[in-house]
Amino acid sequence: MAPTEFNELHQTLGQLRQCIGTLRSQYGDARSVRRLANDLDRLDIDVAELEESPPPKVTSSAPKRDVIYVPDNKSDESAWLGAQDEGLGFHSRERTK
């Protein structure tokens, strides 16, 4: 991350800290507010760790994916005879051609 990105991240965390402070003043020490504060503390720790020892930068824009062609023509339905239609609502329906 560039220094600008870290600055923006710190500003965003500061805004989040203010929002959580407002929630704490409205709802007190509610469990969900404590969890949000705990999550914010964890984010602070993670950002500090990232700043201290950043991982290597990614050089390629996106990994190349193999394209798998699936034909539109009818498949051999005999391969499915006797198969369960589990989850489709036809559990005991006989398979027909």
Secondary structure, DSSP 8 states (H G I E B T S, - for coil): --HHHHHHHHHHHHHHHHHHHHHHHHH-S-HHHHHHHHHHHHHHHHHHHHHHS------SSS----------S---GGGGTT---TTTT-TT-----
